[in-house]
Each structure stands twice: as structure tokens, then as C-alpha cells.
Amino acid sequence: MATSVPARKKQADPIRQFSIFLANKAGRLLELIRILQSRHVHVVALTILDTTDSAIVRMVVDDPDTARAIFHEQAVAHTESAVVVVELEAGTELPKILSSLLEAEINILTTYGFLVRPEGKTALCLNLDDNELGAQVLGRGGFRLLGQNDISR
């Protein structure tokens, strides 16, 4: 008799990460951020991978629909993906998060902290090789996972 595998529960409103490809040119990131802010889109998490000729800017915003429209209007090369965002009560929780993912054999592809969070709590953005399973593991571990509604204005 085969045992059944429990169905994976999906996040109701996953947080979207944009990976933006920018020329490695002074002021280009500022220009992009100003365009976003002019349409009331705020960057809440950000990391940059720099190379000689270009940069990959990964960001989470409080209004992904408007950001997506802006990127299309401005012909900004980008991709979009879902990420797992976990809230940390204290910095001492990081080893527990990492241990939970390791025990489940889930690899972390990228990670970075949030710039701004309501109530002043820290949040960690995780792009995992299996975001759905990672969210399940962290949820079962007692961590609070955030959705887009938690970071939108």
C-alpha cells in the first residue's frame, strides 16, 4: 500500500521579486528608483550583483503591478519570480531558519534583508530552489511568512 504525500499549501499572495538588468553606469539605479517613486512605488528590499559591464538589481516593491507596468513602459529588462519572505523576531533566529532549510535539503539561491518593515521587525527575502516546500518547512517551524499584503501600502 502506497503512502500518500500531503498536498503542498500555496501562499495566498506570494511576494514578487524583480531582477532588473541595468547598465553599470553611475546614476542608473537612482533614475529607476525615482521613476518608481514618482508613481508611488516604494522599494522595500534590495540587493545588487555587480559585474564589469552590467548589474543585476533584485528588488521587492510594495506595488508589483505598477512596477511591472513601469518596467514595460520604460523598456527595462527584467524578470519576475516569487520569493519566500520570513519575519524574524530576533537576529538569533537566523541559524534556526538555515537549519530548517538544511534539514529539508532546500538550497538557498539568493537572500537579502528588507530595508523597511512595518512595526520595525526584520524580514529576510529568500529565493530557494523550492520556494513552495521552503515556505511549508518554515511555516511548520513556527516562522511567520509574509505575503504581498503584509508589505503593500
Stockholm file with secondary structure:
# STOCKHOLM 1.0

chainA/1-153         MATSVPARKKQADPIRQFSIFLANKAGRLLELIRILQSRHVHVVALTILDTTDSAIVRMVVDDPDTARAIFHEQAVAHTESAVVVVELEAGTELPKILSSLLEAEINILTTYGFLVRPEGKTALCLNLDDNELGAQVLGRGGFRLLGQNDISR
#=GR chainA/1-153 SS CCCCCCCCCCCSSCEEEEEEEEESCTTHHHHHHHHHHHTTCCEEEEEEEECSSEEEEEEEESCHHHHHHHHHHTTCCEEEEEEEEEEESSGGGHHHHHHHHHHTTCCEEEEEEBSCCGGGCEEEEEEETTHHHHHHHHHHTTCEEECHHHHCC
#=GC SS_cons         CCCCCCCCCCCSSCEEEEEEEEESCTTHHHHHHHHHHHTTCCEEEEEEEECSSEEEEEEEESCHHHHHHHHHHTTCCEEEEEEEEEEESSGGGHHHHHHHHHHTTCCEEEEEEBSCCGGGCEEEEEEETTHHHHHHHHHHTTCEEECHHHHCC
//
